[in-house]
Structure formats: C-alpha cells, structure tokens
Amino acid sequence: MGDNTLTAGTNCAGIQTLHGTSLTINGSGRLTVKGGIDGAGIGGSSFSASGSITIDGGVITAIGGENGAGIGCDKYGLVGSITINGGVITATGGNNGAGIGGGYKGAGANLSINSGVVTATGGDFAAGIGGGYTGDGGHLYISGCVVTANGGVFGAGVGGGYESNAAGTLTMTGTAISSPILFASSVGDKNEGNRTNGLLFIGEKTDGIFYGSSVSVSENVTIHKGFSLFVPTGKVLTILTGRTLTNNGTVYNCGTINRGGVFGAWVGNEPVSCEGSKNVDVINGRVTNGIRFAASETVNITANKPPQGFLFTNWTAVPSVAFASADSPSTTFKMPTGVELVTVTANFGIDVYNPVISAHNPLKAWVRNGLLHVTGLTVSEPLSVYSAIGIMVYHNIVTATETDIPLKAQGLYFVRSGVSSVKVLFE
C-alpha cells in the first residue's frame, strides 16, 4: 500500500534478484524503482545473472540505469524468467538497455504477460521488449493484456537490439474471455504461426491485425488517432463487462462487435459499417486512393516515414500481389480476385549510409594494397563493413584496437563499429 521509491547506486539494481532466487511483487500501491549506472531497475546488476521475477499487481515503474534494462538484467548479464500476471507496469531501459529484457549485450528474457497493462520502452540501440545492445530477442508470450513496446534508435519494439543475431519469438494466445492486444514500434519475429488470438498494431498510424475468430477486450484500451482496425466477416470483437474501448481512430466492422448493455463500453468514434469498408490493410503505411477496391482495381499505397536510423527497403503482401515497384516507397498493385482482405507491409532496414553516430567518432580507415585498415576500435564491439549498395561484406567481433580486412573490389565502403561510422574509398 502507499507510494514507495527505491533508488540504487552504481553497479546495483533498484531491486536486485540474484541467480537462483525469485522475487514476487504484489499489492495495490505504487512502487518506483530506479537502477544505478550498470544496474537494472528490477533484476540484475553488472555482469550478473538475475533470478526469476513475478509481478502480480500494483502500479510499478521500473527505470534502468545506463546499460541496464527497466526489468531484466544489466550489461553482460543473463535474464531469468519474467512473469506478469496483473498491474500497471511501466518499464524504461537506460541507454543500451531494453524496457523489459536484456541490458548492454544481454539477450531478452522468457517473458510471459498474462494480464495487466504493460508499457515497455527501450533505450537507444535496445528493444522495448527483448534484447539490449547486440542482444538477441528472447521469447515473449502474451495473453489477456494490453502491451505497448517501443524500441530505441535501432532497437525493435519486440525483438533484438542493434546488430543482434536473432529476433526471438512472439506468441499471442487467448481465450473467450481473455485476449492480448499489442502495440509495437516493430516486431522482429516474422513468423505469424504462433499468433492465434489477439490484436497486433505494428508501427505508427497503422492498421491492426485481427488474429483468431473471436477477440475479447479484457483491459481498458485506446485505439489512437491514425490507427485503424478491420473486423473481418464472421469474426467477433467483444468488450468485456467493466472494460472500455476508446476509439480515436477508425474501426471497420464487417463482423460482430459486442458492446454496451451486458458488455463493456465503447467510447469515441463509432464503427464504420461493412458496406464500403476497407479490404486492404497497410502496416507501416497507408492507402491513398480509397478504402475498398473491386477485383483488378488499382490500389495506391505509400510507406510511412521510417524511424530514425532506418530506411524503406521493400513491400511484401499476404496474399501475394504484383507490385508496380516493390522497391519504391509509393507504388501500386491490382486488387486480386476472390480475396476478402490483402495485408501489405512496408519493410524498413538499417540505413548504413546515414547511421546515428556518437559525438566523438574514434574510427579511422584507409585502403592500401587491397587491405582495409581500421583503427580506433573497441574490443568486444561488433565491426561491420558494407558496400556502396548496402551489402554487408564483413562482420566480426573486435579483438584488437585496429585490424586489416581484405577487399575484393574497388568502390566506396562504409565501416561501422558500435555507434560510430566512417566512409572509405578503394580505388
């Protein structure tokens, strides 16, 4: 009960859980926890593994120190299992630290969110939920909750941190009275096979994806302005008693929406009826010439502005369609025959030409006798070399402060290590 604040010193977590131990947080009060430099808000400290963490209730704010996760581990640490069964949770990572998951060079956790409202924000180069700087994504299982996950610069909303090797996995499951709703700046896991129930919104001002035959709103949720949701024919969206869906965006209803009376409340914009409603969903973009299209009719689409440090790469679609130019941010396609809904995605990748760099750039590079010589490196940092068209030609972990890399062809190259970058011409 009441309000409580805990603040840690350097190399310490706000609440520290050692490997092999477990921590359970419950109650109706407020708890604010701040990790010190090289310490998580809740979890492990520098170079240590954290124990298991369970949150059953309360209003919890967890803030990681530099290199630390809001909830999880700090630099080089290992994250134990994390389970959230209720409450209002806000987790913010320090620079290089995930909101929930890994710290600097730490992978994401086995994280289960079964109920509650969770907001996770990663520091620069880290995921909202998942890996810290260079950390892999871990595994996220959600059901019966509302989750918002935003990555920092170069970090996924849900997935890996900057230059991670694995995106991790996302599993969404639910029941007739409990469904997950996820808002994520991006999702690293592209396999939709583990998403059997719930609503997923990826990116800013985007179309939601409806999974399963029936989705239940079991926590208060807001569909923000610029967002939209399509309830397909034969599908059911139910707002449970005592809950409220606030619609500041657009909901197209071709199925059934249970609201009011014995169900929960609907506030804001009324749903748009099925007649004339949209049959094209766009993730990370928008349709610019209508909302519903007949077979063989032309659909015009434009990608959203990519996040800082990223650029547009290409369009993909489910089911597959023939784009006029899949590599152009603005393009068209013909609506296929016999298809109720086409979902198109504007994909973004790291901008190797204009990377975010530190104020002090220690890197220097030149080519002599076919060897690219790079100095100013930091041991244990990743080192990558890209061609002028963005193809990675070299990647390794730095073992010395300078190195030589053989180049096969003349041209312009981009060298990047950590948060620093330099261009070099081989002629």
N, C-alpha and C positions, 0 to 999 in steps of 0.2 A: 504494500500500500504506500501511497505518497510518492514524492519525487526523489530520485536518488541519482547522483552523478559520481562517476569514478574516472579519474584521470591518471594514466600511468607515466612513469619516467622512461628514459631512453632504454631501448632493448627489452622493454616489457610490454605485454598486452594489458589492456584495461582490466579484463578478467582472463586469467591465464588457465588453460587446461593442458596439463601435461599428457604425454603419450601414455595410454593405458588407463587414463582416468575418464570420468564422464561428468558432464555439467548439465543440470536441468534448471531452466528459468521459467517461472510461472507466477501468476498474480494479476491484479487489476490495476497496479500502479504504473508509474513511468520510470524507466531506467535509461540513463545516458552514459555510455561508456566510450572513452577515448584512449586509444593506444598511443604509446610514446614513439619516438623515432625507432624504426625497426621493430615495431610491435603491432599486432592486430588489435582491433577494438575488443573483440571477444575471440579467443583462440590461442594461437601460439606466438612465441617471440622469435627473435632472430636465430636461424639455424636449428630450430627445434620442431618436433612434431607435436601437433595438437591432439587432444583426446576427442571423444565424441561429445557433440553439443546438441541438446534438445531444448526447443523453446515451445512451451505450451500455451503461453498467453502473456498479456501485458503490452504496454506501448514501449517498444525497445528501439533506441537509437544507438547504433554502433559505428564508430568512426575510426578507421585505421590510421596509424602514423605513416610517415614516409616509408615506402616499401611494404606496408602492411595492408592486409585485407580488412574490410569492416568486420566481417565474421569469417574466420578461417585461419590462415597462417601468415607468417611474415617471410622475409627473404630466405630462400633455400629451404623453407620448411615443408613439411608434409601435413596435409589436412586430414583429420579424422572425419567420420561421418557426421553430417549435419541434418537434423530433422526439425521441421517447423510444423506444429500442429494447431497453431492459432496465434492471435495477437495482431498488432500493427507493427511491422518491423521495417525500419529504415536503416540500410547498411551502406556506408560510403567508404571506398578504399582510398588510401593515400596514393600518391604518385607511384606507379608500377604495381599497385595492389588492386585486386578485384573487390567489388562490393561484397560479394559472398564467394569465397573460394581461395585461390592462391595469392600469395604475396609475390615479391620480386623473384622471378624464376621458379615460381611454385605453380603446380597444376591445380585444377579445380577439384572440388570435393565430390563424394557421393552425396548429393543433396536431395532430400525429399521434402516437398512442401505440400502438406495435406489439407491445410485450411489457413485462413487468415489473409491479410493484405500485406504484401511484401514489395518494397521498393529498393532496388539494388543498383548502385552507381559505381562504376569503376573509375579509378584514377587514370591518368594518361598512360597509354600503352597496355592497359589491362581491361578485362571484360567486366561487364556488370555482374554477371554470374558465370564463373568459370575460372580461367587461368589468369595469373598475373603476368607481368612482362616475360615473354617467351614461354609461359606456362600453357600446357595443354588444357583442353576444355573441361574434363571431368564428366560427370553424369548427373543430369537434372531430371527428376521425376516430379511431376506436378499433378494435383487433382484437388478440386474443390477450393480454389483460391483465386485471388487476383494478384498477379505479379507484374511489376514493371522493371525491366532490366535495360539499362543504358550503359554502353561501354565508353571508355575514354578514347582519346585520339588513338587510332589504330587498333583498338580493342573491340571485340564483338559484344553485342548485347548479351547473348548467351553463346558461349564457346570459348575459344582460346584467346590469349593475349597476343601482343605484337610478335611476329615471327615464331609463333608456336608451330608444332609439328602435327597436332591433331586437334580437331574441332570439338571432340567429345560428343555426347549424345543428348537428345531431348526426347523425353517420353511424356505424353499427355494422355491421361486416362480419367474417366469419371463414371458416375452412376446417375440414376434418375433424379437424385436429389443433390448432386454434387459434381460440378464441372469446373475445370480450370480455365482461366482467362489470362492470356499472356500478351503484354505489350513489350516488344523488344526492338532496340535500335537495329539489330541484325541477329541472325541465327546461323551459327557455323555448321550445324548438322543439317545436311540437305535431304536426309532420308526421312520421308514422311510416314514410313511404315509403323513407327511407334506412336503415332498421334491418332488415337482412336476416338477421342472426345474432347470438346472444348472449342474455344475461340482463340485465334492467333492473329495478332497485328504486328507486322514487321515493317519498321521504318517510320518516317514522319508522313502524316497525311496520307494514309494508305488504306487499302481495302482489307478487311478482316477475312480470315479463312474459317469456315464452319466445318468442324470435324464431328462425325457421328450423326446419328439420326435424331437425337434429342439432346439439347444442351440446357442445363439448369444454372441460373444465376444465383449462387449461394452466398455471395458477398456483395456489398454495395459497389457499383462500378459506374464509370463515366466513359462514354464514347465521345471523344473530344472533337471539336470543330475541325473539319477537313478529313476526318476518318469516316469510313463507311462500312456497312456490314450487309451481306446478302444472305437472307434466309431462304434456302432453295425449296422448291416444290417437294412436299412430303416430309420436310424437316420441321422440328418443333423447338422453339425457344421459350423457356419458362422462367419467369421471375418468381422465386420462392417467397412465401409469406414473410413479411418483415424486412425484405430487402428492396432496394431501389435501383433501377437502371435509369441513369440520366443521359439522355441522348442529345448532345450538342452537335452531332454530325448528321449522317444520313443512314437510315436503316431501310432496306428494300425487302418487303415481305411477300414472298411467293409461297411461303409455307404457313405455319401457325405460330402466333405469339400469344402465350398465356400471361395475362397481366390484369391487375385490378381485381376487385371482388375478393375471392379467396386466395388470389395470388398477390405477388408483390406489386409495388408501384412503378409506373412509367412516368418520367418527368422530362420535359423538353420537347424536341421536335417529334411530331407524330410519324409513324412509319409510312413509307410510300407503298402503295398497293402494287400487287404483282403486275397488273396490266401496264405495259410500257416501262417496266422496271429493267434494271440493267442485266445483261448477261455476259459482261466482261469485267473481271476483277484485275486490278493492276497493283502489284506490290512494288514499292519504291517509285511510283509514277502515277500517271493519270490518263484517262481518255479525254480527248479534246474536241470531239465532234458528235457527242450524243451519249445516251445511256443504254439503249437497246438496239440490236442490229439483226437484220434478217440474214439468212444464208447468202453468202457471196458478197455481202455489203462490206465496204471498206471501213476499217476501224483505224483511227489516228491515235497514236499514243506518244507520250513524252515522259522521259525519266525525270525524277526529282533531282535537285542539286545534291551531289554526293557529299557525305560528311568530310570534314577537314582531313586531308591526308589520303583521300580516296578519289578514284575517278570511275566513270562509267566504262564497263567492259563490253557487255552484250545483253541481248534479250533472250529469254527462254520462255516456253509456254507449255501448259498442260491443259488439254491435249495439244500435241504439236501442231503448229501452224507455220505457214511460209511467210516470213517477214520480208518486206521490200528491202530492208537493210538491217540485219540483226545487230550490226556493229555501230549503228547510229543512235544517239540519244532520242531522236524524234524519228519515228518510222510509221509504217502502216502494215496491216495484214487483212486478208479476206476472212470474214466470219465463216467457219466451216459449217457444213450441213449436218443437221441432226444432233447438234450439241447444245445442251442447256446452258452451260457455263464454261468460259475459257478463262484460265488464270495465267496472266503473263507477269514476268518478273524482270525488273531492271537490275542486273547484277553489277556490283561495284567491286573494284580491286584496288590494291595499294598503288598510289601514284609515285612511281620511282623517280619521276622527273622533278617533282616538287615536294620532296619529303619535308616533314616537320623536323627541324634541327635544333640543337641546343645553341644557346647564345655563344658559347665557346666551342668552336669546332677544331678538335686536335688533329683531324685526319689530313694527311698529305699523300699524294700519289703521283707517280710518273711511270713512263714505259721506256725501257732500254733493252735492246737486243731481244725483243719479244716477251720480256718479263715485266709484268705489272708490279711495281714496288710500292707497298703501302706502309706508312709509318703513323705513329700516334694512336696505335691500337690499345685496347684494354683487354687484358687476359680474361677469358671466360665469356666475353661478349660474342654474339654471332657476327660474322663477316659475310656480306653478300656482294656479288658483282653482277650487274645487269648490262645487257647490250642496249644499243640506242632504241630498239623497238620493245624494250621491256622484258626480254627473255633472260632468266637467271642463268648465268654461265658458270658461276662458282658460289658455293656456300659451305661454310665450315665454322667451327668454334675456335676463337683466337687462343693460341697457346704462347704467343710472344708479342712484344710491342711492335714488331714490324715483320713483314713477310713478303715473299715473292710468289707471284701467280703467273703461270704461262698463259699467254693469249694466242688463240689460233688465227684470228683475223683482225685486220685493221679496222678502225672505226672509233666511234665515241662510246665510252663506258661510264657507268655510274657505280661508284663504290659506296657502300653503306655499312656502318657498324654502330650498333647501339642507336642513338638518336642523331648521329652525325652522318653527313653525306658529302661526297666530293665527286666532281666530274674529271675525266682524264681522256685525252685524245691519243690514240695509237695510229701513227701514220708513217 
